[in-house]
Amino acid sequence: MSATEHPERLVSITGVGQSGVGRPMPLSPLKLTVDACVAAIADAGLTPADIDGLATYPGAHNTGDGYSPIGAVETVAALGLQPKWMAASIEGHSHMGSVAMAVHAIASGACRHVLIFRTVAQASARARVHHAGVLGGGDTEARVWGWQQWSVPFGALSTATLFALYAQGYRDKYGLTDEQLGAIAVNGRTMAGLNPNAVYRKPITIEDYLAGRMISTPLRIFDCDAFVDGSTAIVLSRRDIAADLRQPPLDFEALALGMNPIGMGAYVGDFSHMGINDVGEAIWSKTDLKPKDMDFAQLYDGFSIHVLMWLEALQLCGPGEAASFVEGGKRIGLDGELPLNTSGGQLSAGRFHGFGHIYEACLQLWGRAGERQIKDAEVGIVSNGGFGVGAFVLRRRD
């Protein structure tokens, strides 16, 4: 198994940073971005002059909905960077795409240290324009484009409507109960109570979950992620120089990307899975590690149903087994078989389109997660996305 064959084997994560997070925040998106990036660079023991690559998702996309108010150019100017390589992932594999592009840039020799950031200001946007969270929303009335053209004209004005199809499909095929789905939200809120930077920290019970208003059957309010203002940043470095930096390197063991066909306006199946099992197959073909070796899982939870889909796609559970695995929350708690979304995830800590999960995975592997720290965490898995998707296994180098 050569590094040429798997370029992620040439790359490590060496620093992370996160700004304050709120609903909304009083700071500008640029200030939040700078805060996160400066923290990540310092965490790695580097200076802005050392950063020779920059990547982000999706780049400047400021239509008033707060989805991506800051792009690469503003960040370069604000930090005084002089990157040799720069990229923004706008379509395709989306959230995880910027990580994969940075991995390939480092592995190819284009740069040594890449700063990746994800900034959102969706809470502020919703405060200004209530419909800013719907597809095609914001301050403009532009035509919908890309994958949205396959959903908005038919009344699916929110991704909640789209992924409710999956929740109902899984329910129909495997007998998913409300209590099983709710266990994911309850677990996330319990974890968020231990995370000082989470936006929702008050515990909820399964009774609270069941009393929550229905958003798109069978998804309730607690099944949906929380719009926030904030920024998360990570630094990737060439593996052979990572050991000389401040933190013990976190080495990529395996990385894989995929695409949920519904993101292209097409789907063939029964909606009991997202069509992303190839991601899990690719991950485990690249490493001698097995699903049972994972000390934790930070799984994308734009909606709670995503977690069940990812548990099965990554072979952490067999087909149809994820619902019973999460039921009651014991096996996904801090002392369980597979601690899950230990920051609170996007349901309770805040929606960073999966970058919050990367940040949390790094804190866990460095032993810096405070009250929510998993004992002796050495290796974990992170997944990202509901349309363009990806996952990676990360392990601490001692």
C-alpha positions as YAML, in Angstrom:
chain: A
units: angstrom
residues:
- id: 1
  name: MET
  ca: [0.00, 0.00, 0.00]
- id: 2
  name: SER
  ca: [1.98, 2.99, -1.24]
- id: 3
  name: ALA
  ca: [1.59, 6.69, -0.48]
- id: 4
  name: THR
  ca: [1.36, 7.24, -4.22]
- id: 5
  name: GLU
  ca: [-1.67, 5.00, -4.28]
- id: 6
  name: HIS
  ca: [-3.22, 6.73, -1.25]
- id: 7
  name: PRO
  ca: [-2.06, 10.36, -1.11]
- id: 8
  name: GLU
  ca: [-3.70, 10.98, 2.27]
- id: 9
  name: ARG
  ca: [-0.90, 8.87, 3.77]
- id: 10
  name: LEU
  ca: [1.43, 11.82, 3.07]
- id: 11
  name: VAL
  ca: [-0.66, 14.31, 5.09]
- id: 12
  name: SER
  ca: [-1.46, 15.05, 8.74]
- id: 13
  name: ILE
  ca: [-3.68, 17.46, 10.62]
- id: 14
  name: THR
  ca: [-1.46, 19.66, 12.77]
- id: 15
  name: GLY
  ca: [-3.73, 22.40, 14.14]
- id: 16
  name: VAL
  ca: [-7.36, 23.40, 14.63]
- id: 17
  name: GLY
  ca: [-9.24, 26.50, 15.67]
- id: 18
  name: GLN
  ca: [-12.79, 27.64, 16.17]
- id: 19
  name: SER
  ca: [-14.23, 31.09, 16.72]
- id: 20
  name: GLY
  ca: [-16.99, 31.90, 19.14]
- id: 21
  name: VAL
  ca: [-20.29, 30.40, 18.00]
- id: 22
  name: GLY
  ca: [-23.72, 31.96, 18.45]
- id: 23
  name: ARG
  ca: [-27.28, 32.47, 17.25]
- id: 24
  name: PRO
  ca: [-26.38, 35.13, 16.12]
- id: 25
  name: MET
  ca: [-22.91, 36.49, 16.90]
- id: 26
  name: PRO
  ca: [-22.18, 40.23, 17.26]
- id: 27
  name: LEU
  ca: [-18.95, 39.86, 15.24]
- id: 28
  name: SER
  ca: [-18.63, 40.09, 11.47]
- id: 29
  name: PRO
  ca: [-18.09, 36.91, 9.44]
- id: 30
  name: LEU
  ca: [-14.59, 38.14, 8.53]
- id: 31
  name: LYS
  ca: [-13.67, 38.63, 12.20]
- id: 32
  name: LEU
  ca: [-14.97, 35.14, 13.02]
- id: 33
  name: THR
  ca: [-12.91, 33.73, 10.15]
- id: 34
  name: VAL
  ca: [-9.75, 35.47, 11.30]
- id: 35
  name: ASP
  ca: [-10.29, 34.29, 14.88]
- id: 36
  name: ALA
  ca: [-10.60, 30.64, 13.81]
- id: 37
  name: CYS
  ca: [-7.71, 30.76, 11.33]
- id: 38
  name: VAL
  ca: [-5.30, 32.54, 13.70]
- id: 39
  name: ALA
  ca: [-6.13, 29.97, 16.39]
- id: 40
  name: ALA
  ca: [-5.55, 27.02, 14.04]
- id: 41
  name: ILE
  ca: [-2.23, 28.37, 12.77]
- id: 42
  name: ALA
  ca: [-1.00, 29.02, 16.31]
- id: 43
  name: ASP
  ca: [-2.25, 25.60, 17.42]
- id: 44
  name: ALA
  ca: [0.07, 24.01, 14.86]
- id: 45
  name: GLY
  ca: [2.98, 26.13, 16.06]
- id: 46
  name: LEU
  ca: [3.14, 27.97, 12.74]
- id: 47
  name: THR
  ca: [2.89, 31.59, 11.64]
- id: 48
  name: PRO
  ca: [0.86, 33.01, 8.74]
- id: 49
  name: ALA
  ca: [4.09, 33.17, 6.75]
- id: 50
  name: ASP
  ca: [4.32, 29.36, 6.93]
- id: 51
  name: ILE
  ca: [0.92, 28.85, 5.28]
- id: 52
  name: ASP
  ca: [1.45, 28.28, 1.57]
- id: 53
  name: GLY
  ca: [-1.94, 26.80, 0.70]
- id: 54
  name: LEU
  ca: [-5.56, 27.75, 1.34]
- id: 55
  name: ALA
  ca: [-8.82, 25.88, 0.76]
- id: 56
  name: THR
  ca: [-12.44, 26.49, 1.68]
- id: 57
  name: TYR
  ca: [-15.97, 25.38, 0.97]
- id: 58
  name: PRO
  ca: [-17.72, 26.72, -1.01]
- id: 59
  name: GLY
  ca: [-15.92, 30.01, -1.53]
- id: 60
  name: ALA
  ca: [-17.65, 33.39, -1.43]
- id: 61
  name: HIS
  ca: [-21.34, 32.69, -2.00]
- id: 62
  name: ASN
  ca: [-23.00, 35.63, -0.30]
- id: 63
  name: THR
  ca: [-26.57, 35.82, -1.59]
- id: 64
  name: GLY
  ca: [-27.84, 37.01, 1.76]
- id: 65
  name: ASP
  ca: [-28.53, 33.57, 3.20]
- id: 66
  name: GLY
  ca: [-25.35, 33.47, 5.31]
- id: 67
  name: TYR
  ca: [-24.32, 30.15, 3.80]
- id: 68
  name: SER
  ca: [-20.79, 31.27, 2.92]
- id: 69
  name: PRO
  ca: [-20.25, 34.99, 3.47]
- id: 70
  name: ILE
  ca: [-16.43, 34.85, 3.35]
- id: 71
  name: GLY
  ca: [-14.24, 33.52, 0.57]
- id: 72
  name: ALA
  ca: [-10.59, 32.75, 0.09]
- id: 73
  name: VAL
  ca: [-9.57, 36.15, -1.27]
- id: 74
  name: GLU
  ca: [-10.80, 38.12, 1.78]
- id: 75
  name: THR
  ca: [-9.13, 35.64, 4.10]
- id: 76
  name: VAL
  ca: [-5.80, 35.85, 2.30]
- id: 77
  name: ALA
  ca: [-5.88, 39.65, 2.60]
- id: 78
  name: ALA
  ca: [-7.00, 39.70, 6.23]
- id: 79
  name: LEU
  ca: [-4.31, 37.25, 7.36]
- id: 80
  name: GLY
  ca: [-1.55, 38.56, 5.10]
- id: 81
  name: LEU
  ca: [-1.02, 35.16, 3.50]
- id: 82
  name: GLN
  ca: [0.96, 34.48, 0.34]
- id: 83
  name: PRO
  ca: [-0.33, 31.08, -0.77]
- id: 84
  name: LYS
  ca: [1.25, 29.18, -3.65]
- id: 85
  name: TRP
  ca: [-1.97, 27.19, -4.03]
- id: 86
  name: MET
  ca: [-5.60, 28.07, -3.36]
- id: 87
  name: ALA
  ca: [-8.93, 26.36, -4.03]
- id: 88
  name: ALA
  ca: [-12.63, 26.64, -3.26]
- id: 89
  name: SER
  ca: [-14.93, 23.62, -3.52]
- id: 90
  name: ILE
  ca: [-18.23, 24.84, -4.96]
- id: 91
  name: GLU
  ca: [-19.91, 21.72, -6.29]
- id: 92
  name: GLY
  ca: [-19.30, 17.98, -6.39]
- id: 93
  name: HIS
  ca: [-18.08, 16.50, -3.13]
- id: 94
  name: SER
  ca: [-18.82, 19.75, -1.36]
- id: 95
  name: HIS
  ca: [-17.88, 19.83, 2.33]
- id: 96
  name: MET
  ca: [-15.19, 17.15, 2.28]
- id: 97
  name: GLY
  ca: [-13.99, 18.29, -1.13]
- id: 98
  name: SER
  ca: [-11.83, 21.07, 0.30]
- id: 99
  name: VAL
  ca: [-10.08, 18.57, 2.58]
- id: 100
  name: ALA
  ca: [-9.46, 16.18, -0.30]
- id: 101
  name: MET
  ca: [-8.15, 18.96, -2.53]
- id: 102
  name: ALA
  ca: [-5.75, 20.09, 0.19]
- id: 103
  name: VAL
  ca: [-4.55, 16.52, 0.70]
- id: 104
  name: HIS
  ca: [-3.77, 16.16, -3.00]
- id: 105
  name: ALA
  ca: [-2.08, 19.57, -3.14]
- id: 106
  name: ILE
  ca: [0.27, 18.63, -0.31]
- id: 107
  name: ALA
  ca: [0.88, 15.11, -1.63]
- id: 108
  name: SER
  ca: [1.76, 16.51, -5.07]
- id: 109
  name: GLY
  ca: [4.32, 18.90, -3.61]
- id: 110
  name: ALA
  ca: [2.39, 22.08, -4.45]
- id: 111
  name: CYS
  ca: [2.54, 23.24, -0.83]
- id: 112
  name: ARG
  ca: [3.57, 22.21, 2.70]
- id: 113
  name: HIS
  ca: [0.91, 23.66, 5.02]
- id: 114
  name: VAL
  ca: [-2.70, 24.24, 3.93]
- id: 115
  name: LEU
  ca: [-5.19, 26.25, 5.95]
- id: 116
  name: ILE
  ca: [-8.82, 25.17, 5.48]
- id: 117
  name: PHE
  ca: [-11.75, 27.14, 6.87]
- id: 118
  name: ARG
  ca: [-15.54, 27.07, 6.86]
- id: 119
  name: THR
  ca: [-17.46, 30.19, 7.89]
- id: 120
  name: VAL
  ca: [-21.21, 30.55, 8.25]
- id: 121
  name: ALA
  ca: [-23.50, 33.43, 9.23]
- id: 122
  name: GLN
  ca: [-26.85, 31.72, 8.79]
- id: 123
  name: ALA
  ca: [-28.19, 32.76, 12.19]
- id: 124
  name: SER
  ca: [-27.68, 36.43, 11.35]
- id: 125
  name: ALA
  ca: [-29.25, 35.91, 7.93]
- id: 126
  name: ARG
  ca: [-32.33, 34.32, 9.50]
- id: 127
  name: ALA
  ca: [-32.60, 37.24, 11.92]
- id: 128
  name: ARG
  ca: [-32.69, 39.65, 8.95]
- id: 129
  name: VAL
  ca: [-34.76, 37.60, 6.52]
- id: 130
  name: HIS
  ca: [-36.81, 34.78, 8.03]
- id: 131
  name: HIS
  ca: [-36.94, 32.77, 4.81]
- id: 132
  name: ALA
  ca: [-33.14, 32.89, 4.37]
- id: 133
  name: GLY
  ca: [-32.92, 29.23, 5.39]
- id: 134
  name: VAL
  ca: [-35.08, 27.91, 2.57]
- id: 135
  name: LEU
  ca: [-33.59, 26.72, -0.71]
- id: 136
  name: GLY
  ca: [-33.24, 29.70, -3.00]
- id: 137
  name: GLY
  ca: [-33.79, 32.04, -0.05]
- id: 138
  name: GLY
  ca: [-31.80, 35.07, 1.06]
- id: 139
  name: ASP
  ca: [-31.96, 38.69, 0.04]
- id: 140
  name: THR
  ca: [-32.14, 37.97, -3.68]
- id: 141
  name: GLU
  ca: [-34.84, 36.47, -5.89]
- id: 142
  name: ALA
  ca: [-32.48, 34.76, -8.31]
- id: 143
  name: ARG
  ca: [-33.54, 31.60, -10.07]
- id: 144
  name: VAL
  ca: [-32.69, 28.39, -8.28]
- id: 145
  name: TRP
  ca: [-29.80, 26.54, -9.84]
- id: 146
  name: GLY
  ca: [-27.93, 23.25, -9.75]
- id: 147
  name: TRP
  ca: [-29.56, 20.45, -7.77]
- id: 148
  name: GLN
  ca: [-32.14, 22.87, -6.32]
- id: 149
  name: GLN
  ca: [-33.92, 23.00, -9.67]
- id: 150
  name: TRP
  ca: [-35.03, 19.40, -9.09]
- id: 151
  name: SER
  ca: [-36.66, 20.10, -5.74]
- id: 152
  name: VAL
  ca: [-37.78, 23.71, -5.25]
- id: 153
  name: PRO
  ca: [-40.32, 23.76, -8.12]
- id: 154
  name: PHE
  ca: [-42.02, 20.75, -6.56]
- id: 155
  name: GLY
  ca: [-42.46, 22.34, -3.14]
- id: 156
  name: ALA
  ca: [-39.34, 20.96, -1.43]
- id: 157
  name: LEU
  ca: [-38.21, 24.35, -0.15]
- id: 158
  name: SER
  ca: [-36.01, 22.86, 2.55]
- id: 159
  name: THR
  ca: [-33.54, 20.02, 2.69]
- id: 160
  name: ALA
  ca: [-35.69, 18.79, 5.60]
- id: 161
  name: THR
  ca: [-38.29, 17.81, 3.01]
- id: 162
  name: LEU
  ca: [-35.73, 15.89, 0.97]
- id: 163
  name: PHE
  ca: [-34.23, 13.97, 3.86]
- id: 164
  name: ALA
  ca: [-37.64, 13.26, 5.37]
- id: 165
  name: LEU
  ca: [-37.98, 10.95, 2.35]
- id: 166
  name: TYR
  ca: [-35.02, 8.96, 3.67]
- id: 167
  name: ALA
  ca: [-36.35, 8.90, 7.22]
- id: 168
  name: GLN
  ca: [-39.70, 7.61, 6.01]
- id: 169
  name: GLY
  ca: [-38.06, 5.12, 3.66]
- id: 170
  name: TYR
  ca: [-35.89, 3.76, 6.46]
- id: 171
  name: ARG
  ca: [-38.91, 3.62, 8.76]
- id: 172
  name: ASP
  ca: [-40.96, 1.71, 6.19]
- id: 173
  name: LYS
  ca: [-38.22, -0.84, 5.50]
- id: 174
  name: TYR
  ca: [-36.72, -1.41, 8.93]
- id: 175
  name: GLY
  ca: [-39.42, -0.35, 11.41]
- id: 176
  name: LEU
  ca: [-37.60, 2.72, 12.75]
- id: 177
  name: THR
  ca: [-39.46, 4.13, 15.76]
- id: 178
  name: ASP
  ca: [-39.75, 7.75, 16.88]
- id: 179
  name: GLU
  ca: [-37.89, 6.87, 20.08]
- id: 180
  name: GLN
  ca: [-34.96, 5.38, 18.16]
- id: 181
  name: LEU
  ca: [-34.62, 8.42, 15.92]
- id: 182
  name: GLY
  ca: [-34.98, 10.68, 18.92]
- id: 183
  name: ALA
  ca: [-32.10, 8.95, 20.72]
- id: 184
  name: ILE
  ca: [-29.70, 10.69, 18.33]
- id: 185
  name: ALA
  ca: [-31.01, 14.15, 19.24]
- id: 186
  name: VAL
  ca: [-31.06, 13.39, 22.96]
- id: 187
  name: ASN
  ca: [-27.48, 12.09, 22.83]
- id: 188
  name: GLY
  ca: [-26.35, 15.17, 20.91]
- id: 189
  name: ARG
  ca: [-27.85, 17.51, 23.49]
- id: 190
  name: THR
  ca: [-26.25, 15.55, 26.34]
- id: 191
  name: MET
  ca: [-22.85, 15.89, 24.65]
- id: 192
  name: ALA
  ca: [-23.43, 19.59, 23.93]
- id: 193
  name: GLY
  ca: [-23.98, 20.18, 27.63]
- id: 194
  name: LEU
  ca: [-20.29, 19.36, 28.07]
- id: 195
  name: ASN
  ca: [-19.18, 21.66, 25.23]
- id: 196
  name: PRO
  ca: [-18.74, 25.34, 26.21]
- id: 197
  name: ASN
  ca: [-18.93, 26.43, 22.53]
- id: 198
  name: ALA
  ca: [-22.22, 24.63, 21.76]
- id: 199
  name: VAL
  ca: [-25.28, 26.80, 21.11]
- id: 200
  name: TYR
  ca: [-27.81, 24.44, 22.75]
- id: 201
  name: ARG
  ca: [-26.63, 23.04, 26.09]
- id: 202
  name: LYS
  ca: [-29.84, 22.44, 28.04]
- id: 203
  name: PRO
  ca: [-30.51, 18.69, 28.20]
- id: 204
  name: ILE
  ca: [-33.60, 17.25, 26.56]
- id: 205
  name: THR
  ca: [-35.42, 14.00, 27.26]
- id: 206
  name: ILE
  ca: [-37.02, 11.65, 24.78]
- id: 207
  name: GLU
  ca: [-40.35, 13.10, 25.96]
- id: 208
  name: ASP
  ca: [-39.14, 16.59, 24.99]
- id: 209
  name: TYR
  ca: [-38.13, 15.23, 21.60]
- id: 210
  name: LEU
  ca: [-41.52, 13.61, 21.00]
- id: 211
  name: ALA
  ca: [-43.28, 16.84, 21.99]
- id: 212
  name: GLY
  ca: [-41.27, 18.84, 19.46]
- id: 213
  name: ARG
  ca: [-43.20, 20.18, 16.47]
- id: 214
  name: MET
  ca: [-43.16, 18.22, 13.25]
- id: 215
  name: ILE
  ca: [-41.11, 19.85, 10.47]
- id: 216
  name: SER
  ca: [-41.47, 17.32, 7.65]
- id: 217
  name: THR
  ca: [-42.86, 13.93, 8.62]
- id: 218
  name: PRO
  ca: [-41.25, 12.08, 10.34]
- id: 219
  name: LEU
  ca: [-38.59, 14.71, 11.15]
- id: 220
  name: ARG
  ca: [-39.25, 16.91, 14.19]
- id: 221
  name: ILE
  ca: [-37.58, 20.15, 15.22]
- id: 222
  name: PHE
  ca: [-34.91, 18.34, 17.26]
- id: 223
  name: ASP
  ca: [-34.00, 16.24, 14.21]
- id: 224
  name: CYS
  ca: [-32.78, 19.38, 12.37]
- id: 225
  name: ASP
  ca: [-29.40, 21.05, 12.69]
- id: 226
  name: ALA
  ca: [-29.02, 24.53, 14.18]
- id: 227
  name: PHE
  ca: [-28.11, 27.57, 12.08]
- id: 228
  name: VAL
  ca: [-25.23, 29.49, 13.69]
- id: 229
  name: ASP
  ca: [-22.66, 32.20, 13.09]
- id: 230
  name: GLY
  ca: [-19.06, 31.10, 13.45]
- id: 231
  name: SER
  ca: [-15.96, 29.73, 11.79]
- id: 232
  name: THR
  ca: [-13.88, 26.57, 12.04]
- id: 233
  name: ALA
  ca: [-10.36, 26.12, 10.66]
- id: 234
  name: ILE
  ca: [-7.88, 23.27, 10.37]
- id: 235
  name: VAL
  ca: [-4.26, 23.09, 9.23]
- id: 236
  name: LEU
  ca: [-3.01, 20.20, 7.11]
- id: 237
  name: SER
  ca: [0.74, 19.61, 6.81]
- id: 238
  name: ARG
  ca: [3.10, 17.36, 4.94]
- id: 239
  name: ARG
  ca: [3.50, 14.27, 7.10]
- id: 240
  name: ASP
  ca: [7.29, 14.16, 7.07]
- id: 241
  name: ILE
  ca: [7.52, 17.61, 8.68]
- id: 242
  name: ALA
  ca: [4.45, 17.36, 10.92]
- id: 243
  name: ALA
  ca: [6.36, 15.78, 13.80]
- id: 244
  name: ASP
  ca: [8.39, 18.97, 14.21]
- id: 245
  name: LEU
  ca: [5.30, 21.05, 14.96]
- id: 246
  name: ARG
  ca: [3.54, 21.82, 18.24]
- id: 247
  name: GLN
  ca: [0.91, 19.05, 18.35]
- id: 248
  name: PRO
  ca: [1.41, 15.30, 17.91]
- id: 249
  name: PRO
  ca: [0.43, 14.75, 14.26]
- id: 250
  name: LEU
  ca: [-2.98, 13.30, 13.48]
- id: 251
  name: ASP
  ca: [-2.39, 11.12, 10.46]
- id: 252
  name: PHE
  ca: [-4.94, 10.39, 7.76]
- id: 253
  name: GLU
  ca: [-5.27, 6.63, 7.60]
- id: 254
  name: ALA
  ca: [-7.85, 6.55, 4.79]
- id: 255
  name: LEU
  ca: [-10.04, 9.06, 2.96]
- id: 256
  name: ALA
  ca: [-12.85, 8.50, 0.46]
- id: 257
  name: LEU
  ca: [-15.44, 10.60, -1.37]
- id: 258
  name: GLY
  ca: [-18.81, 9.80, -2.90]
- id: 259
  name: MET
  ca: [-22.02, 11.33, -4.23]
- id: 260
  name: ASN
  ca: [-25.61, 10.84, -3.12]
- id: 261
  name: PRO
  ca: [-27.55, 10.70, -6.41]
- id: 262
  name: ILE
  ca: [-30.33, 12.90, -5.04]
- id: 263
  name: GLY
  ca: [-27.86, 15.78, -5.15]
- id: 264
  name: MET
  ca: [-27.93, 15.41, -8.93]
- id: 265
  name: GLY
  ca: [-31.71, 15.27, -9.10]
- id: 266
  name: ALA
  ca: [-31.79, 11.50, -9.51]
- id: 267
  name: TYR
  ca: [-32.42, 8.56, -7.24]
- id: 268
  name: VAL
  ca: [-33.21, 4.92, -7.82]
- id: 269
  name: GLY
  ca: [-34.07, 2.88, -4.74]
- id: 270
  name: ASP
  ca: [-36.33, 2.79, -1.72]
- id: 271
  name: PHE
  ca: [-34.79, 5.70, 0.23]
- id: 272
  name: SER
  ca: [-33.63, 3.40, 3.04]
- id: 273
  name: HIS
  ca: [-30.02, 4.41, 2.34]
- id: 274
  name: MET
  ca: [-28.25, 7.35, 0.68]
- id: 275
  name: GLY
  ca: [-26.46, 5.35, -2.00]
- id: 276
  name: ILE
  ca: [-23.07, 6.04, -0.42]
- id: 277
  name: ASN
  ca: [-21.97, 2.58, 0.65]
- id: 278
  name: ASP
  ca: [-19.04, 2.89, -1.75]
- id: 279
  name: VAL
  ca: [-17.50, 5.41, 0.67]
- id: 280
  name: GLY
  ca: [-17.35, 2.81, 3.43]
- id: 281
  name: GLU
  ca: [-16.04, 0.15, 1.07]
- id: 282
  name: ALA
  ca: [-13.27, 2.48, -0.10]
- id: 283
  name: ILE
  ca: [-12.31, 3.48, 3.44]
- id: 284
  name: TRP
  ca: [-11.82, -0.06, 4.70]
- id: 285
  name: SER
  ca: [-10.01, -1.14, 1.54]
- id: 286
  name: LYS
  ca: [-7.27, 1.40, 2.31]
- id: 287
  name: THR
  ca: [-6.41, 0.39, 5.86]
- id: 288
  name: ASP
  ca: [-5.85, -2.66, 8.01]
- id: 289
  name: LEU
  ca: [-8.06, -1.07, 10.66]
- id: 290
  name: LYS
  ca: [-11.64, -2.31, 11.00]
- id: 291
  name: PRO
  ca: [-14.88, -0.57, 12.00]
- id: 292
  name: LYS
  ca: [-14.65, -2.20, 15.44]
- id: 293
  name: ASP
  ca: [-11.30, -0.45, 16.01]
- id: 294
  name: MET
  ca: [-12.84, 3.05, 16.05]
- id: 295
  name: ASP
  ca: [-12.73, 4.82, 19.41]
- id: 296
  name: PHE
  ca: [-15.42, 7.27, 18.31]
- id: 297
  name: ALA
  ca: [-17.46, 8.41, 15.32]
- id: 298
  name: GLN
  ca: [-18.16, 12.02, 14.38]
- id: 299
  name: LEU
  ca: [-20.91, 11.55, 11.80]
- id: 300
  name: TYR
  ca: [-22.62, 14.19, 9.71]
- id: 301
  name: ASP
  ca: [-25.99, 15.10, 11.21]
- id: 302
  name: GLY
  ca: [-27.60, 17.77, 9.09]
- id: 303
  name: PHE
  ca: [-30.63, 15.72, 10.13]
- id: 304
  name: SER
  ca: [-30.74, 12.86, 12.60]
- id: 305
  name: ILE
  ca: [-31.50, 10.35, 9.83]
- id: 306
  name: HIS
  ca: [-28.05, 11.08, 8.35]
- id: 307
  name: VAL
  ca: [-26.47, 9.43, 11.37]
- id: 308
  name: LEU
  ca: [-28.29, 6.14, 10.80]
- id: 309
  name: MET
  ca: [-27.37, 6.22, 7.10]
- id: 310
  name: TRP
  ca: [-23.70, 6.91, 7.87]
- id: 311
  name: LEU
  ca: [-23.48, 4.23, 10.57]
- id: 312
  name: GLU
  ca: [-24.51, 1.67, 7.98]
- id: 313
  name: ALA
  ca: [-22.63, 3.12, 4.99]
- id: 314
  name: LEU
  ca: [-19.39, 3.04, 7.01]
- id: 315
  name: GLN
  ca: [-20.11, -0.53, 8.17]
- id: 316
  name: LEU
  ca: [-20.22, 0.52, 11.81]
- id: 317
  name: CYS
  ca: [-23.60, -1.23, 11.83]
- id: 318
  name: GLY
  ca: [-25.13, -3.75, 9.45]
- id: 319
  name: PRO
  ca: [-28.02, -2.81, 7.12]
- id: 320
  name: GLY
  ca: [-31.09, -2.01, 9.18]
- id: 321
  name: GLU
  ca: [-29.19, -2.32, 12.48]
- id: 322
  name: ALA
  ca: [-28.36, 1.33, 13.19]
- id: 323
  name: ALA
  ca: [-31.74, 2.18, 14.73]
- id: 324
  name: SER
  ca: [-31.47, -0.51, 17.40]
- id: 325
  name: PHE
  ca: [-27.80, 0.38, 17.96]
- id: 326
  name: VAL
  ca: [-28.59, 3.99, 18.94]
- id: 327
  name: GLU
  ca: [-31.79, 3.15, 20.86]
- id: 328
  name: GLY
  ca: [-31.66, 4.39, 24.42]
- id: 329
  name: GLY
  ca: [-28.33, 6.13, 23.80]
- id: 330
  name: LYS
  ca: [-26.17, 3.84, 25.97]
- id: 331
  name: ARG
  ca: [-23.98, 2.46, 23.19]
- id: 332
  name: ILE
  ca: [-23.34, 5.93, 21.69]
- id: 333
  name: GLY
  ca: [-22.61, 7.70, 24.98]
- id: 334
  name: LEU
  ca: [-19.16, 8.67, 26.23]
- id: 335
  name: ASP
  ca: [-18.71, 5.30, 27.95]
- id: 336
  name: GLY
  ca: [-20.43, 3.33, 25.20]
- id: 337
  name: GLU
  ca: [-19.18, 1.04, 22.46]
- id: 338
  name: LEU
  ca: [-18.98, 3.91, 19.97]
- id: 339
  name: PRO
  ca: [-19.16, 7.44, 21.39]
- id: 340
  name: LEU
  ca: [-21.02, 9.50, 18.81]
- id: 341
  name: ASN
  ca: [-20.89, 13.21, 17.91]
- id: 342
  name: THR
  ca: [-19.24, 14.15, 21.16]
- id: 343
  name: SER
  ca: [-19.38, 17.92, 20.58]
- id: 344
  name: GLY
  ca: [-23.17, 17.80, 20.34]
- id: 345
  name: GLY
  ca: [-22.97, 17.63, 16.56]
- id: 346
  name: GLN
  ca: [-24.80, 19.94, 14.23]
- id: 347
  name: LEU
  ca: [-28.08, 19.25, 16.01]
- id: 348
  name: SER
  ca: [-26.92, 20.96, 19.22]
- id: 349
  name: ALA
  ca: [-23.42, 22.43, 18.84]
- id: 350
  name: GLY
  ca: [-24.19, 24.19, 15.53]
- id: 351
  name: ARG
  ca: [-24.16, 23.71, 11.79]
- id: 352
  name: PHE
  ca: [-20.69, 23.94, 10.26]
- id: 353
  name: HIS
  ca: [-21.43, 21.49, 7.44]
- id: 354
  name: GLY
  ca: [-19.28, 18.82, 9.04]
- id: 355
  name: PHE
  ca: [-16.25, 20.95, 9.87]
- id: 356
  name: GLY
  ca: [-17.29, 21.02, 13.51]
- id: 357
  name: HIS
  ca: [-17.01, 17.22, 13.45]
- id: 358
  name: ILE
  ca: [-13.44, 17.43, 12.15]
- id: 359
  name: TYR
  ca: [-12.58, 19.95, 14.85]
- id: 360
  name: GLU
  ca: [-14.07, 17.71, 17.55]
- id: 361
  name: ALA
  ca: [-12.26, 14.61, 16.28]
- id: 362
  name: CYS
  ca: [-8.95, 16.42, 16.59]
- id: 363
  name: LEU
  ca: [-9.69, 17.62, 20.12]
- id: 364
  name: GLN
  ca: [-10.55, 14.06, 21.13]
- id: 365
  name: LEU
  ca: [-7.37, 12.60, 19.66]
- id: 366
  name: TRP
  ca: [-5.25, 15.29, 21.32]
- id: 367
  name: GLY
  ca: [-6.99, 14.73, 24.67]
- id: 368
  name: ARG
  ca: [-8.31, 18.29, 24.77]
- id: 369
  name: ALA
  ca: [-12.07, 17.73, 24.88]
- id: 370
  name: GLY
  ca: [-12.51, 18.53, 28.57]
- id: 371
  name: GLU
  ca: [-15.51, 16.97, 30.30]
- id: 372
  name: ARG
  ca: [-16.51, 15.10, 27.15]
- id: 373
  name: GLN
  ca: [-13.10, 13.52, 26.61]
- id: 374
  name: ILE
  ca: [-13.14, 9.87, 25.56]
- id: 375
  name: LYS
  ca: [-10.62, 7.87, 27.56]
- id: 376
  name: ASP
  ca: [-7.52, 6.82, 25.58]
- id: 377
  name: ALA
  ca: [-8.91, 7.90, 22.20]
- id: 378
  name: GLU
  ca: [-6.37, 7.00, 19.50]
- id: 379
  name: VAL
  ca: [-8.33, 6.53, 16.28]
- id: 380
  name: GLY
  ca: [-11.70, 7.71, 15.01]
- id: 381
  name: ILE
  ca: [-13.82, 8.18, 11.92]
- id: 382
  name: VAL
  ca: [-15.37, 11.36, 10.55]
- id: 383
  name: SER
  ca: [-18.05, 11.67, 7.87]
- id: 384
  name: ASN
  ca: [-19.35, 14.70, 6.06]
- id: 385
  name: GLY
  ca: [-22.28, 15.56, 3.84]
- id: 386
  name: GLY
  ca: [-25.69, 14.47, 2.67]
- id: 387
  name: PHE
  ca: [-25.31, 15.22, -1.06]
- id: 388
  name: GLY
  ca: [-21.62, 15.34, -1.93]
- id: 389
  name: VAL
  ca: [-20.15, 13.13, 0.77]
- id: 390
  name: GLY
  ca: [-16.87, 11.92, 2.22]
- id: 391
  name: ALA
  ca: [-15.26, 10.27, 5.20]
- id: 392
  name: PHE
  ca: [-11.84, 9.69, 6.69]
- id: 393
  name: VAL
  ca: [-10.14, 7.72, 9.44]
- id: 394
  name: LEU
  ca: [-7.75, 9.71, 11.60]
- id: 395
  name: ARG
  ca: [-5.24, 8.35, 14.12]
- id: 396
  name: ARG
  ca: [-2.91, 10.00, 16.60]
- id: 397
  name: ARG
  ca: [0.82, 9.51, 16.09]
- id: 398
  name: ASP
  ca: [2.57, 9.13, 19.45]
...
